[in-house]
Amino acid sequence: SAVMQRFVVLLLTFSAFTAACGQLLLKYGAQGRNDLVSFFNPFLIAGLVLYLVATLIWIYVLSFEKLTNVYAFTALTFVLVYIGGVMLLGEKISVAAGVGVVAILFGLYLISQHNA
């Protein structure tokens, strides 16, 4: 049903956003660290927790949705991490990478419309 489809998209979008936040926190927490003890910090722990939450949501959706539909949303995580890396971590983006991000978003849109 349309309501169920919206619920699935909402869950998967939330999972992608949570996973992306987790990845950004992992990067921030790992940045400049060089000894094992320094990797045990609040940013890395929060990143791991968020990534775990995202994974559990993803697995839950897998319990009733086709893998091909669910897996497509991992591309959204890539896009969100890329955007977050640029906006929050000051990483540089090339024109080609920007076009690639747009292409991924367009592909995700096409996949979600096909499966609606």
C-alpha positions in Angstrom: 0.0 0.0 0.0 1.0 3.6 -0.4 1.1 4.2 3.3 3.4 1.2 3.8 5.6 2.4 1.0 5.9 5.8 2.6 6.7 4.2 6.0 9.4 2.0 4.4 10.9 5.1 2.7 10.8 7.0 5.9 12.5 4.2 7.9 15.2 3.7 5.3 15.8 7.5 5.0 16.1 7.7 8.8 18.5 4.7 8.7 20.6 6.4 6.0 20.7 9.7 7.9 21.6 7.9 11.2 24.3 5.9 9.5 25.7 9.0 7.8 25.8 10.8 11.2 27.5 7.8 12.7 30.1 7.8 9.9 30.8 11.5 10.3 31.2 11.1 14.1 33.6 8.1 13.5 35.7 10.3 11.2 35.7 13.2 13.6 36.5 10.9 16.5 39.3 9.2 14.7 40.9 12.3 13.1 44.4 12.9 14.4 44.4 10.0 16.8 47.5 7.8 16.7 47.4 5.6 19.9 44.9 3.0 20.8 43.6 4.6 23.9 42.8 7.9 22.2 40.3 6.0 19.9 38.1 5.5 23.0 36.4 8.8 22.9 32.8 10.1 23.0 32.7 10.8 19.3 33.7 7.3 18.3 31.4 5.7 20.8 28.4 7.9 19.6 29.3 7.1 16.0 29.3 3.4 16.7 25.9 3.6 18.5 24.3 5.6 15.7 25.7 3.2 13.1 24.3 0.3 15.1 20.9 1.9 15.3 20.9 2.5 11.6 21.9 -1.1 11.0 19.1 -2.4 13.2 16.5 -0.3 11.4 17.9 -1.5 8.0 17.7 -5.2 9.2 14.1 -4.6 10.4 13.0 -3.3 7.0 14.8 -6.3 5.4 12.5 -8.6 7.4 9.5 -7.6 5.2 10.9 -5.7 2.1 12.9 -7.0 -0.9 16.7 -6.7 -0.6 16.9 -4.8 -3.9 14.6 -2.1 -2.6 16.3 -1.8 0.8 19.9 -1.9 -0.5 19.3 1.0 -2.9 19.1 3.3 0.2 22.7 2.6 1.1 23.4 5.0 -1.8 21.6 7.7 0.1 24.0 7.1 3.0 26.9 7.6 0.6 25.4 10.9 -0.6 24.7 12.2 3.0 28.3 11.3 4.1 29.7 13.1 1.1 27.6 16.2 1.8 28.4 16.0 5.5 32.1 15.7 4.8 32.1 18.8 2.7 29.8 20.9 5.0 30.9 19.8 8.4 34.5 18.6 7.9 35.6 21.1 5.2 36.5 18.4 2.7 36.7 19.5 -0.9 34.3 18.3 -3.7 35.1 18.2 -7.4 32.6 19.0 -10.1 32.8 15.3 -11.2 32.0 14.2 -7.7 29.1 16.6 -7.5 27.7 15.3 -10.7 28.1 11.7 -9.3 26.2 12.6 -6.2 23.3 14.1 -8.3 23.4 10.9 -10.5 23.1 8.7 -7.4 20.2 10.7 -6.1 18.5 10.5 -9.5 19.1 6.7 -9.6 17.6 6.3 -6.1 14.6 8.3 -7.2 14.1 6.1 -10.2 14.4 2.9 -8.1 12.0 4.2 -5.5 9.5 5.1 -8.2 9.8 1.8 -10.0 9.1 -0.1 -6.7 6.3 2.2 -5.6 
